[in-house]
Amino acid sequence: MITLTVNDEEHSYDGDPAMPLLWYLRDTLELTGSKYGCGTGLCGACTVHLEGEAVRSCITTVQEAAGKSVTTIEGLSEAGDHPLQEAWSEANVPQCGYCQAGQIMQAASLLKTTPRPSDDEIDEAMEGNICRCGTYQRIRKAIHIAAGDK
């Protein structure tokens, strides 16, 4: 039996320990904010926090999350009023919206370690998160807004 904490709630899992965390979150817990993109950890649509660090849940197994704390976009702010979520709206970041949960979770990890990042630091931290709509300038602007820079 594997136990893990998801969005501050303890859960038990009795299935295949090699199951990707993404499928456990989406199919078992019905937390569908994290998206399946590439399945190989290259696009970032599935980004969640594991012990506070951004990870790709499509390549992280349930076993790797055992005994640890997982935060999804749903757990970032119950009311949806995290500074990044508000900045995303203010900067009109989303177009299709598919990648946005992963983008926000990656940005939250950046702001945790670098509260006032430069453009170069933002670009470096967000490099592995792909936005097929190309809203990268708006993403950068929203991160600056959330950081209190602009």
Secondary structure, 3 states (H helix, E strand, C coil): CEEEEECCEEEEECCCCCCEHHHHHHHHCCCCCCCCCCCCCCCCCCEEEECCEEEECCCCEHHHHCCCEEECHHHHCCCCCCHHHHHHHHCCCCCCCCCHHHHHHHHHHHHHHCCCCCHHHHHHHHCCCCCCCCCHHHHHHHHHHHCCCC
